[in-house]
Amino acid sequence: MSRDYRFSFGPWNISEGADPFGPTVRPTISFAEKLGAYKRLGFDAVQFHDDDAVPNVDDKSDAQLAQEAAAMKTLLDGEGLVAEFVAPRLWEDPRGIDGGFTANDPATRQWAIDRTKRAVDIANALGTKLMVLWLAREGTYIRESKNAIDAYKYQADALNQLLEHDKEMEFAIEPKPNEPMDHAYVPTIGHALAIAHLTVDPARVGGLIETAHALLAGLDPSDEMAFALASGKLWSVHLNDQNGLKFDQDKTFGSVNLRCAYNQVRILELAGYPDTGRFIGLDVKAMRSQKAEDAEKHLSNSKAIFLRLVEKVRTFPKDVERQCIEQRDYEALELAVIEHLLG
């Protein structure tokens, strides 16, 4: 089964354990050490922010950018890894405090577009044609602070400039309803794909669904995935789990709601997702209380749970499913699912 699906995670998923309410609790691990963990844990690809590949992006010349990105590609090749995508990290720059693409200040909007163009160039150097846009601060804390109509137009304009900058790059929007902003302008995959159709090349604008983000919007992640899959626009997933409507927890996949996780795997199986060649991305973090020497288990556990659920989906008795649906006996179908999951 592991040959069917390919897996990725980001270097931030091996973390020091800081959270919004406390400092680091584990020692820092070098980027090179993290890369060495990928194959050992059974992963094939690295999720990159632009400054994971080239630190201090804004301070580098084009030549320096190309040189450092090429060096990172050599490092990946040496580990037998590929880059899944690159994402511009606009939200940590002080200039993006009021949003990047949707800032009221036109100079800030241009900075965000220019920075993302540089991220596209990094992606090319790393050998990937997928750019992920997490629109972290593209929203407001107070609605009267922006004209939301203009904000949506600004986002479409930014995408148009990026699509023109590179005629082959795909842009996957990763929706999230809140945090760090109080309200985001693109909270669901429906919003993301609607924005796509405002651009000059909708075919190259798709989505990435994160489990926790959908749950924070009060939605079923499998339905969000299905919506994107129906349009052929699910270009990656970030699987994790979430314990209630609180801050984005990035818990081990399937650790809170196993049936919700089962349905996410089921929808990917129904769509033949492995045949697309796209990755199953994990965006999970070790519990803050986890010891440093065991702070990779959340990754291996998430992958193991995913593959066990693939087995469960593939072995669910199809005759029982068909009979229950034909007889409209959904109580029987529900029990059959639960019994199958319980083994």
C-alpha positions in Angstrom: 0.0 0.0 0.0 2.8 2.4 0.8 3.9 2.2 -2.9 0.5 3.5 -3.9 0.7 6.7 -1.9 3.6 9.1 -1.6 4.0 11.1 1.5 5.4 14.5 2.5 5.8 16.7 5.5 7.4 20.1 6.3 10.5 20.8 8.4 8.3 22.7 10.8 6.6 19.5 11.7 9.7 18.5 13.7 9.5 21.4 16.1 10.8 22.7 19.4 7.3 22.6 20.9 6.5 26.3 21.3 2.9 27.2 21.2 0.9 30.5 21.5 1.0 30.2 25.2 4.5 29.1 26.0 8.2 28.9 24.9 10.2 26.1 23.3 10.5 22.9 25.3 12.8 20.8 23.0 16.2 21.5 21.5 16.4 22.8 17.9 17.2 20.2 15.3 19.2 21.4 12.2 17.6 21.4 8.8 20.1 18.8 7.6 19.2 16.4 10.4 15.5 16.9 9.6 16.1 16.0 5.9 17.9 12.8 7.1 14.7 11.8 8.9 12.5 11.8 5.8 13.5 8.5 4.2 14.0 6.9 7.6 10.4 7.7 8.4 9.1 6.6 5.0 8.6 10.0 3.3 9.6 11.0 -0.2 9.0 14.8 -0.4 9.6 18.0 1.5 7.1 20.8 1.9 9.0 24.1 1.8 8.3 27.7 2.7 10.4 29.9 0.5 12.7 30.8 3.4 13.2 27.2 4.4 15.0 26.8 1.1 16.6 30.3 1.0 16.8 32.1 4.3 16.2 35.9 4.3 14.7 35.8 0.8 14.1 39.6 0.6 17.8 40.3 1.3 19.2 38.2 -1.4 20.0 39.2 -5.0 18.6 37.1 -7.9 22.0 35.5 -8.3 22.2 34.6 -4.6 18.7 33.3 -4.7 19.4 31.0 -7.6 22.7 29.8 -6.1 21.2 28.9 -2.7 18.1 27.3 -4.1 20.4 25.2 -6.4 22.4 24.1 -3.3 19.2 23.0 -1.6 18.2 21.0 -4.7 21.6 19.3 -4.5 21.0 18.5 -0.8 17.6 17.0 -1.6 19.0 14.9 -4.4 21.6 13.6 -2.1 18.9 12.4 0.3 16.8 10.9 -2.5 14.0 13.5 -1.8 12.0 15.9 -3.9 10.3 19.2 -3.1 6.5 18.8 -3.1 5.8 22.6 -3.1 7.0 26.0 -2.1 4.9 28.5 -0.1 5.8 32.2 0.4 5.9 32.9 4.1 4.4 36.4 3.9 2.7 36.3 7.3 5.9 36.5 9.4 7.2 39.7 7.8 6.3 43.0 9.6 5.1 44.4 6.2 2.4 41.8 6.1 0.8 42.8 9.4 -2.3 44.1 7.6 -2.2 41.3 5.0 0.0 41.0 2.0 -2.2 40.6 -1.1 -5.1 42.4 0.6 -3.3 45.1 2.4 -4.7 48.6 2.2 -1.3 49.9 1.2 -0.6 49.3 -2.5 3.2 49.2 -1.9 2.6 46.3 0.5 0.5 44.5 -2.0 3.2 44.8 -4.6 5.8 43.6 -2.1 3.7 40.5 -1.5 3.4 39.8 -5.2 7.1 40.3 -5.8 8.0 38.1 -2.8 5.8 35.4 -4.2 7.3 35.7 -7.6 10.7 35.0 -6.0 9.1 32.0 -4.3 8.1 30.8 -7.7 11.6 31.1 -8.9 12.8 29.1 -5.9 10.2 26.4 -6.7 11.6 26.1 -10.2 15.1 25.7 -8.9 13.9 23.0 -6.5 12.2 21.1 -9.3 8.5 21.6 -8.3 5.7 23.2 -10.3 3.4 23.6 -7.3 3.1 26.8 -5.3 0.9 26.7 -2.1 -0.8 30.0 -1.0 -1.8 29.9 2.7 -3.5 33.3 2.9 -2.7 33.6 6.6 -3.3 37.4 7.1 -5.6 38.0 4.2 -8.5 39.0 6.3 -9.3 41.4 9.2 -9.6 41.7 12.9 -12.3 44.3 12.3 -14.4 44.2 9.2 -14.6 48.0 8.8 -10.8 48.2 8.3 -11.0 47.0 4.7 -13.3 47.0 1.7 -13.9 43.2 1.3 -15.0 43.7 -2.3 -11.7 45.2 -3.2 -9.9 42.6 -1.2 -11.2 39.8 -3.3 -10.3 41.7 -6.4 -6.8 42.2 -5.1 -6.3 38.5 -4.5 -7.5 37.7 -8.1 -5.1 40.4 -9.4 -2.2 38.9 -7.4 -2.9 35.5 -8.8 -3.1 36.9 -12.4 0.4 38.5 -12.0 1.8 35.2 -10.7 0.2 33.2 -13.4 1.7 35.5 -16.0 5.1 35.3 -14.2 5.3 31.6 -14.8 3.1 29.9 -17.5 3.5 26.4 -16.0 3.3 26.8 -12.2 0.2 25.6 -10.4 -1.1 27.6 -7.5 -3.0 25.7 -4.7 -4.9 27.9 -2.2 -5.0 26.5 1.3 -8.1 27.8 2.9 -8.5 28.5 6.6 -11.4 30.4 8.3 -9.5 32.0 11.1 -6.2 32.2 13.1 -4.1 34.2 12.9 -6.7 36.6 11.6 -10.1 36.8 13.3 -11.8 36.2 9.9 -10.2 35.2 6.6 -11.5 36.2 3.2 -11.1 32.6 1.7 -12.2 30.3 4.5 -13.3 27.2 2.5 -12.4 25.4 -0.7 -15.5 26.8 -2.3 -14.2 30.3 -1.9 -10.7 29.2 -3.2 -12.1 27.7 -6.4 -14.4 30.6 -6.9 -11.3 32.9 -6.8 -9.7 30.6 -9.3 -12.5 31.4 -11.8 -11.7 35.1 -11.5 -8.2 34.6 -12.9 -6.7 34.5 -16.4 -6.0 30.8 -16.1 -8.4 29.0 -13.8 -7.0 25.6 -14.8 -3.8 26.4 -12.9 -5.4 27.5 -9.6 -6.6 24.7 -7.3 -6.6 23.8 -3.7 -5.0 22.1 -0.7 -7.3 20.9 2.0 -6.1 20.7 5.6 -8.1 18.6 8.0 -8.0 21.0 10.9 -8.8 24.0 8.8 -12.0 22.4 7.5 -13.0 21.4 11.1 -12.4 24.9 12.3 -14.9 26.1 9.7 -17.4 23.5 11.1 -17.2 21.4 7.9 -16.4 17.8 7.1 -12.9 17.6 5.6 -13.9 14.7 3.3 -16.6 16.9 1.8 -14.2 19.7 1.2 -11.8 17.2 -0.5 -14.7 15.9 -2.5 -15.6 19.4 -3.7 -12.1 19.9 -5.0 -11.8 16.4 -6.4 -15.1 16.9 -8.4 -13.3 19.7 -10.2 -10.0 17.9 -10.5 -8.5 20.6 -8.3 -7.3 18.7 -5.1 -3.6 19.1 -5.6 -2.5 18.2 -2.0 -3.8 17.5 1.4 -2.5 18.3 4.9 -3.8 15.6 7.1 -4.0 16.0 10.9 -6.7 16.2 13.5 -8.4 18.7 15.7 -9.9 18.5 19.2 -12.8 21.0 19.0 -13.1 24.5 17.7 -10.0 26.0 19.3 -6.6 27.0 17.9 -5.1 25.0 15.1 -3.7 21.9 16.9 -2.2 19.8 14.1 -2.7 16.6 16.1 -1.8 13.2 14.8 -4.0 12.1 11.9 -7.0 10.0 13.2 -6.1 10.6 16.8 -9.3 12.5 17.7 -12.0 11.3 15.3 -11.1 8.0 13.6 -14.3 7.8 11.6 -13.7 11.3 10.2 -10.2 10.2 9.2 -11.6 7.1 7.6 -13.9 9.2 5.5 -11.0 11.4 4.3 -9.1 8.3 3.2 -12.3 6.8 1.7 -12.9 9.9 -0.5 -9.2 9.8 -1.7 -9.6 6.2 -2.5 -12.9 6.8 -4.4 -11.1 9.4 -6.5 -8.1 7.2 -7.3 -5.9 9.9 -5.7 -2.7 7.8 -5.9 -3.0 7.7 -9.7 -2.6 11.5 -9.8 0.9 11.2 -8.5 0.3 13.9 -6.0 1.4 13.6 -2.4 -0.3 12.9 0.9 1.0 15.7 3.0 1.0 15.6 6.8 0.9 18.8 8.8 1.2 17.4 12.3 3.1 18.5 15.4 4.4 16.5 18.4 2.5 17.2 21.6 4.2 19.9 23.6 4.8 17.4 26.4 6.5 14.9 24.2 10.2 14.1 25.0 12.7 15.3 22.4 13.9 11.7 21.6 10.3 10.7 20.7 9.3 13.9 18.9 9.0 12.2 15.5 6.4 9.6 16.5 3.5 11.9 15.4 4.8 11.6 11.8 5.3 7.9 11.7 2.0 7.3 13.7 0.1 9.5 11.2 1.4 7.6 8.2 0.7 4.3 9.9 -2.9 5.3 10.7 -3.4 6.5 7.2 -2.2 3.2 5.7 -4.3 1.1 8.1 -7.3 3.2 7.1 -6.5 2.6 3.4 -6.7 -1.1 4.2 -10.0 -0.6 6.0 -11.5 1.3 3.1 -10.3 -1.3 0.6 -11.6 -4.3 2.6 -15.0 -2.9 3.6 -17.6 -5.4 2.3 -19.0 -3.9 -0.9 -21.9 -6.3 -0.9 -23.0 -5.1 2.5 -22.6 -1.4 1.4 -24.7 -2.1 -1.7 -27.4 -3.9 0.1 -27.7 -1.3 2.8 -27.9 1.5 0.2 -30.5 -0.4 -1.9 -32.7 -1.0 1.1 -32.1 2.5 2.5 -31.1 0.9 5.7 -28.5 3.5 6.9 -28.5 2.3 10.5 -27.3 -1.0 9.3 -24.7 0.7 7.1 -23.5 2.8 10.1 -23.1 -0.3 12.3 -21.2 -2.1 9.5 -18.8 0.8 9.3 -18.3 1.0 13.0 -17.8 -2.8 13.3 -15.3 -2.7 10.4 -13.3 0.0 12.1 -13.4 -1.9 15.4 -12.2 -5.0 13.7 
